[in-house]
Amino acid sequence: MISCQTFQKVLENNPSKRLQCQLPPVTVEGDRMEKKRLSKALAAAGVASRRACEEMIFRGKVSVNGKVVIVPQTLVSWETDQIRVDDLPIKGEDKKYYYILNKPHGYICSNTRVGTKKIILDLFEPLETRLFTVGRLDRDTTGLLLVTNDGHFANRVIHPSSNLTKEYIVKTEQEISSEHLKAIAKGTYIEDTWIKPVRVSKVRKGTVKVVVKEGKKREVRLLVQNAGLDILELSRVRIGGLQLGNLPIGTFREMTETEKLVIFS
C-alpha cells in the first residue's frame, strides 16, 4: 500500500494531479465545525479500520460531495459534507459495538461475499449497523475473533506498535516430537520475510501451542506445515491479554469495558 507520505510527495511533484484530487469547497459555519481527516472520519463511522479506509480511498472507492477523493488527509465534516463509499452514503459516527466471536470453521473474514461462501457477518444477521472483523482468520481456522464498528479500536489492536501477541492451539495428525518443535521455533519464510514464533510448546501428544506476534497471513499454519506436520485443527485462543474462554463455537457476546482494556495489557 502507498503510504500517505509517499502520496503527498507525488502530489507535490505533480501539480496537475493535485488539482484533480482537490476536495470541492466546503461551507464552514464559524469555528464550531469539527473537521477530520477523511480516513479517520470513515474509521470513526465504522466503515473499517483506518488502514483499510486509506486503502479504499486510494482505490477511488470514496467520494465527497459527488467527487472521488483519493487523498486520505482530506478534511471533511459530517455536518456539511456528503460522504459515500462504493456509492453508498455514510451517515456519520454510530454507536460503537464490540463483540467477541468464537469463529466456526468454514467462514471467511470479509464483508464481501464471493459466490456462495459463508462470511462472518452471516452470524450477526439481522445487522443493525455496519460491522467488520478486527484482522482475519482463514476459512479453516476457528477461535477468538473480534468484530466491531469502531475503526480506531480495530486499528489499535492490529497495529504493530501495540505489540500484541496471539496464541494458537494446533492439533496435528502426527505425534509432535522435539524435532518438530525445533523446526517450528526456527521459523520459515512468509511473504519474503523470515518469521519466527515468540514461543512454541507441546501441550500433549498431538497438540502444540504457538504464540506469534507478526500477524502474517496464514502464519501459524505455514509454520506448522513447514515443520512436516499435517494440521487437523487450528484455533486462536488469545489476543494480547484477552482469552477466548469457554464461549461456544459459532456464538458471540459483547465485550466488557474491562476486556477492552485487558486486551492491551
DALIN-V985393 format. One record per residue. N is the residue number from 1. OMEGA is omega in whole degrees, -180 to 180 (999 if undefined). Layout:
N/OMEGA, N/OMEGA
//
This chain:
1/179, 2/180, 3/179, 4/-179, 5/179, 6/-179, 7/178, 8/-180, 9/178, 10/-179, 11/-180, 12/-179, 13/-180, 14/-177, 15/-178, 16/178, 17/-180, 18/-180, 19/-179, 20/-174, 21/-176, 22/177, 23/177, 24/-176, 25/179, 26/179, 27/-178, 28/-179, 29/178, 30/-177, 31/-177, 32/-175, 33/179, 34/179, 35/-180, 36/171, 37/-176, 38/-179, 39/180, 40/180, 41/179, 42/179, 43/180, 44/179, 45/176, 46/179, 47/179, 48/174, 49/-177, 50/179, 51/179, 52/177, 53/177, 54/179, 55/178, 56/-179, 57/179, 58/-177, 59/176, 60/-178, 61/-174, 62/176, 63/177, 64/-179, 65/174, 66/-179, 67/179, 68/179, 69/-177, 70/178, 71/-177, 72/-177, 73/180, 74/-179, 75/-179, 76/177, 77/179, 78/-176, 79/-173, 80/-174, 81/175, 82/-175, 83/-180, 84/175, 85/-174, 86/178, 87/175, 88/-177, 89/175, 90/-170, 91/-177, 92/-176, 93/180, 94/171, 95/-176, 96/179, 97/-178, 98/-177, 99/169, 100/-180, 101/169, 102/-172, 103/175, 104/178, 105/172, 106/180, 107/178, 108/-178, 109/-179, 110/175, 111/-179, 112/-179, 113/175, 114/-177, 115/-179, 116/-179, 117/180, 118/177, 119/-176, 120/-176, 121/174, 122/-179, 123/-176, 124/-180, 125/-4, 126/-178, 127/176, 128/179, 129/180, 130/179, 131/175, 132/-179, 133/176, 134/-172, 135/-175, 136/165, 137/-178, 138/-173, 139/-175, 140/-180, 141/180, 142/171, 143/-170, 144/178, 145/178, 146/179, 147/-174, 148/168, 149/180, 150/-178, 151/-180, 152/177, 153/-180, 154/-179, 155/-180, 156/-180, 157/-174, 158/-176, 159/-179, 160/-178, 161/178, 162/173, 163/-178, 164/173, 165/180, 166/-175, 167/-178, 168/172, 169/-177, 170/174, 171/-175, 172/179, 173/-179, 174/171, 175/-175, 176/-179, 177/177, 178/178, 179/178, 180/-180, 181/179, 182/-179, 183/178, 184/-178, 185/-180, 186/179, 187/-179, 188/177, 189/175, 190/-179, 191/177, 192/179, 193/178, 194/-175, 195/176, 196/176, 197/177, 198/-177, 199/178, 200/179, 201/178, 202/-180, 203/176, 204/-172, 205/-177, 206/-178, 207/-180, 208/176, 209/-179, 210/178, 211/-178, 212/179, 213/-172, 214/-179, 215/178, 216/-179, 217/178, 218/-174, 219/-176, 220/179, 221/-179, 222/178, 223/-177, 224/-180, 225/-179, 226/174, 227/177, 228/-179, 229/176, 230/-174, 231/174, 232/180, 233/177, 234/-176, 235/175, 236/-176, 237/-179, 238/169, 239/-177, 240/179, 241/-177, 242/180, 243/176, 244/-179, 245/-174, 246/178, 247/-178, 248/-178, 249/-179, 250/179, 251/180, 252/176, 253/179, 254/174, 255/173, 256/178, 257/178, 258/-179, 259/178, 260/177, 261/-177, 262/-177, 263/-179, 264/-178, 265/999
//
